[in-house]
Amino acid sequence: MLVLSSPSGAGKTTISRALLGREPALTMSISVTTRPKRPSEVAGKDYDFVDQQTFGSMVADGRFLEHARVFDHCYGTPKAPVMRTIQEGRDVLFDVDWQGTQQLSESAPDDLVRVFVLPPSTAELESRLRNRAQDSAAVVERRMTKAADEMSHYLEYDYIIVNRDVDQSVDDVQAILRAERLKRTRQAGLHDFIVELRGKR
């Protein structure tokens, strides 16, 4: 379970999409949200869009690995598809905030790799938010105010990437993914393989 978090506009979604294009064994966890769909988004691919009542029912039924309220809207990670993907031997990529990461850390502490993406500067972050033209000026201001609080949670993450260049950032996350896959505890069948090697001496 690979988590990418960042303040809005720092580039985690761009990095995530590029990483998925390079890593066939990696699949994206599709979050459920109550916020309206943006013009560039595709339902079922970027998010599953539901109303507040449906979201509340999913929470009550325990169907989320994590869920949080951000900027007046709710977000959650459905449990069933994530567990199914992991059982199939594939890795799952999460685009969640620090609140979601904390909940995932509680539910799957040994199977989680946490990466926090930082912008190169506050000015660059604000420029990216304004240039993408997906939010009103008031929302941009709220996101900038919240960014400082979000960045204060960097200590809760295993790796930090400053997104000065998207291609380099994707390379860095890919290197993290490869290293984490090579950890002894994550290599399925390793013990039997070692036993077989030792037996052939």
Phi and psi in degrees as a GROMACS rama.xvg file:
@    title "Ramachandran Plot"
@    xaxis  label "Phi"
@    yaxis  label "Psi"
@TYPE xy
-104.193  117.321  LEU-2
-102.509  131.58  VAL-3
-114.74  124.376  LEU-4
-127.241  155.527  SER-5
-172.354  164.732  SER-6
-63.4427  150.601  PRO-7
-57.6679  128.523  SER-8
98.1474  -5.35058  GLY-9
-79.9259  -15.3147  ALA-10
114.085  9.15495  GLY-11
-65.1201  -34.3429  LYS-12
-69.0012  -40.9962  THR-13
-62.6075  -44.5109  THR-14
-63.1614  -43.0106  ILE-15
-59.4655  -46.2501  SER-16
-63.8228  -41.7289  ARG-17
-66.0261  -40.0918  ALA-18
-63.4917  -42.0071  LEU-19
-62.1242  -32.6773  LEU-20
-69.6192  -25.1372  GLY-21
-94.0913  -23.4667  ARG-22
-117.161  95.0662  GLU-23
-65.2304  -22.8302  PRO-24
-87.1759  5.87003  ALA-25
-111.251  133.13  LEU-26
-127.054  148.871  THR-27
-86.5417  133.947  MET-28
-78.2986  123.509  SER-29
-89.9691  116.111  ILE-30
-79.3958  155.699  SER-31
-100.183  137.2  VAL-32
-141.998  154.449  THR-33
-97.7704  -3.01041  THR-34
-78.1717  156.779  ARG-35
-65.006  149.924  PRO-36
-72.8705  133.439  LYS-37
-78.0665  156.939  ARG-38
-56.4724  -34.1561  PRO-39
-84.3702  -6.09056  SER-40
-91.3968  153.247  GLU-41
-118.052  122.943  VAL-42
-62.3061  133.982  ALA-43
88.3144  -12.1284  GLY-44
-114.148  -50.7317  LYS-45
-84.8772  -48.1164  ASP-46
-149.91  160.971  TYR-47
-98.1733  118.184  ASP-48
-95.4501  123.871  PHE-49
-133.366  165.46  VAL-50
-84.9656  171.605  ASP-51
-62.802  -37.0642  GLN-52
-65.5053  -43.4098  GLN-53
-63.1105  -42.6919  THR-54
-61.6044  -44.6485  PHE-55
-60.2035  -38.2536  GLY-56
-65.2495  -38.9849  SER-57
-65.7825  -38.8315  MET-58
-63.2976  -47.0649  VAL-59
-61.7596  -32.7691  ALA-60
-84.4454  -2.02052  ASP-61
70.2176  33.2357  GLY-62
-91.5237  2.19625  ARG-63
-110.714  141.966  PHE-64
-74.2289  -34.5013  LEU-65
-156.243  154.816  GLU-66
-157.032  152.313  HIS-67
-156.285  161.805  ALA-68
-107.281  124.102  ARG-69
-134.385  125.314  VAL-70
51.4912  49.8841  PHE-71
70.287  8.16053  ASP-72
-130.014  155.676  HIS-73
-102.024  144.979  CYS-74
-133.494  145.275  TYR-75
-155.033  154.205  GLY-76
-106.35  112.789  THR-77
-62.8177  134.91  PRO-78
-72.9642  -46.5761  LYS-79
-57.8371  -51.5117  ALA-80
-64.4399  -32.1355  PRO-81
-67.0499  -48.0726  VAL-82
-62.3356  -38.8682  MET-83
-63.8781  -43.1089  ARG-84
-64.7805  -42.6038  THR-85
-65.1852  -40.0844  ILE-86
-64.2973  -26.3954  GLN-87
-80.2083  -2.83496  GLU-88
88.4029  16.4967  GLY-89
-107.473  158.938  ARG-90
-91.5569  153.533  ASP-91
-120.723  131.457  VAL-92
-100.603  132.427  LEU-93
-116.983  131.529  PHE-94
-109.222  85.3381  ASP-95
-131.808  163.766  VAL-96
-87.3172  -176.131  ASP-97
-64.7048  -31.2491  TRP-98
-65.9566  -44.8087  GLN-99
-63.8287  -38.3219  GLY-100
-63.5298  -40.4381  THR-101
-60.3087  -42.7533  GLN-102
-67.7294  -40.1604  GLN-103
-64.2784  -35.9593  LEU-104
-63.7978  -31.6416  SER-105
-76.7146  -36.4749  GLU-106
-86.7629  -24.688  SER-107
-146.239  61.939  ALA-108
-63.5377  -30.1275  PRO-109
-89.9637  -6.73301  ASP-110
-122.505  24.8973  ASP-111
-123.581  133.04  LEU-112
-119.031  121.942  VAL-113
-110.644  121.864  ARG-114
-121.773  128.084  VAL-115
-109.84  130.079  PHE-116
-104.53  124.575  VAL-117
-107.764  148.88  LEU-118
-77.4964  159.366  PRO-119
-69.4753  -22.5173  PRO-120
-164.479  162.932  SER-121
-64.7298  -40.2043  THR-122
-62.2679  -40.646  ALA-123
-67.1274  -38.2458  GLU-124
-61.5986  -46.7723  LEU-125
-63.7899  -40.0911  GLU-126
-61.3611  -43.5211  SER-127
-63.2498  -41.8405  ARG-128
-63.9385  -41.1882  LEU-129
-73.2951  -37.4285  ARG-130
-73.1551  -25.1581  ASN-131
-76.4823  -14.8727  ARG-132
52.4208  37.8206  ALA-133
-103.61  -15.0954  GLN-134
-128.37  155.852  ASP-135
-70.2379  165.269  SER-136
-59.9643  -36.7215  ALA-137
-65.4819  -40.7264  ALA-138
-66.8852  -39.7668  VAL-139
-58.862  -43.6099  VAL-140
-61.8878  -41.0058  GLU-141
-64.807  -40.2668  ARG-142
-65.6032  -38.9354  ARG-143
-65.5126  -40.2269  MET-144
-63.1008  -39.8377  THR-145
-75.5916  -24.3055  LYS-146
-58.7146  -40.8981  ALA-147
-61.0248  -41.174  ALA-148
-66.8721  -42.1105  ASP-149
-61.2999  -42.9303  GLU-150
-68.0485  -21.0884  MET-151
-68.285  -11.9254  SER-152
-92.248  10.8498  HIS-153
-58.4687  -27.3453  TYR-154
-66.7156  -15.8238  LEU-155
-84.8236  1.97932  GLU-156
-111.344  154.306  TYR-157
-81.4661  -33.8629  ASP-158
-135.115  146.089  TYR-159
-123.742  131.016  ILE-160
-124.499  127.733  ILE-161
-93.7769  114.81  VAL-162
-83.3108  74.3586  ASN-163
-82.0859  -32.401  ARG-164
-140.056  124.186  ASP-165
-61.1893  -46.1008  VAL-166
-60.3862  -42.3603  ASP-167
-66.243  -37.8865  GLN-168
-64.6176  -40.4751  SER-169
-64.6333  -41.9677  VAL-170
-57.3986  -42.6488  ASP-171
-65.5635  -43.8429  ASP-172
-66.1363  -37.4772  VAL-173
-63.6226  -38.6477  GLN-174
-64.8479  -40.0998  ALA-175
-61.2596  -46.2314  ILE-176
-60.2961  -44.8931  LEU-177
-63.2064  -44.2968  ARG-178
-63.7159  -41.4845  ALA-179
-67.2801  -33.8848  GLU-180
-66.1992  -27.1129  ARG-181
-84.846  -5.61802  LEU-182
-58.6582  139.843  LYS-183
-52.295  -43.8344  ARG-184
-68.9533  -14.9327  THR-185
-103.311  -1.16935  ARG-186
-92.3657  100.971  GLN-187
-64.2708  136.738  ALA-188
78.179  7.98079  GLY-189
-65.352  -41.537  LEU-190
-60.0642  -46.9309  HIS-191
-63.3964  -36.1778  ASP-192
-64.1093  -42.0573  PHE-193
-66.4138  -40.8099  ILE-194
-59.3943  -43.3291  VAL-195
-64.9407  -41.3317  GLU-196
-63.1159  -44.5735  LEU-197
-66.998  -31.2117  ARG-198
-73.0176  -16.083  GLY-199
-97.1913  7.98267  LYS-200
